[in-house]
Amino acid sequence: MTVTKENLREGLYTSMGMTKEDAYRILETLLELMKGTLAEGEDILLSGFGKFDVKAKSKRRGRNPSTGEDLMLSARRVVTFKCSSVLKEKMNPQRVAKIRK
């Protein structure tokens, strides 16, 4: 199942005992802050969750897969995500247990 903004809003609403409108405003504000920070080229570190990194990609040669035509891809910035060790352990508890034995 994909978690949507609606799912996150509902989680805030039920777990925090706030109005649906307040939960919506908090979620939208958080996402806008994150987008603005990343657009400025700053990384975001959420302890216990992971890190969003802004990476610069240089101009490079590419190919249109449908026509096979060569083209130049322009330089751009992309966002990558690396999850924290806490999140990795939560996702793979059996792996961590084997490693620790």
N, C-alpha and C positions, 0 to 999 in steps of 0.2 A: 504494500500500500504506500502510495506517495503522500507525504504530509504536506498539506496546503496551508496557506495563510489562514484560511478559515479554521482548520484544525488547531493551529497554534492559538488563534484568538479564542476559540472555545476552551482550550486548555487553561489559558489565563483566566478566563471568566469563571470557570468552575473551581480551579484550585485556589484562586486568590479572593474569591467572593466579591468581585467587582462587577460593575455593570458591563454589558456587552459593548457599549459605546466607549467606555474607558479602556477596556481590553483592546479594542480596535485602535484607538488613538495611541496607546503604548506601543503596540506592535508596529504600526505604521511609522511612528517616530523613531523607533529603534532601527528599522530597515532604512529609513532615509538617512539617519546618522551614519550607518554602515556604508551605504552607497556613496555618500558625500566624502567620507574618509578614504575609501578606495579610489574614487575619482581623482582625489588630490594626490594619489600615489603613495599614500600611507598604508602600512600593513595593519591588520587587526588581530590581536592576540586575545583569545577568550580562554583563560586558564581552566583546565579540566575538560575543554572541548576541542580546541585546535587553533590554528593560525591561518588567516587568509593573507596570502602574499600577492603583491602586485609585481608582475614580471614584465620586463620589456622584451619584445620580440623584434628582431631586426628584419629589414626587408629581405625577401628571399624568393627564389624561383619556385613556382608551383605549376600545377597542371589541372586543367578543368577535367574532372573525371568522366563527364558525359561526352565531351568532344575530343579529348586528348590534347587540346591546344595548350601550349606553354604560355605562362603569364607570370607577371611579377606580383607577389603579394606585398602589400605595403607594410611598413613598420607599424606595430600596434602594441598595446598593453593588454595583458590578460591577468585574470585572477586565478591563483591556484590555492588549494586547501590541503593542509596537512593536519591530520587529527592528532590529538594529544595521546600520550601513553595511557591516560585514564580512560579515554574513550575506546582505545584499542582493547584494553583489558575488559571493558564492559561488553564490547562486541564479541570477544573471543575468550570467555572465561576458561574454557577447557584447555586452550592452548597455554595460557598462563600457568595453569595448574600443572601441566606436563613439564613445562620449563623449570618450575620451581622444585620439582621432585628430585 
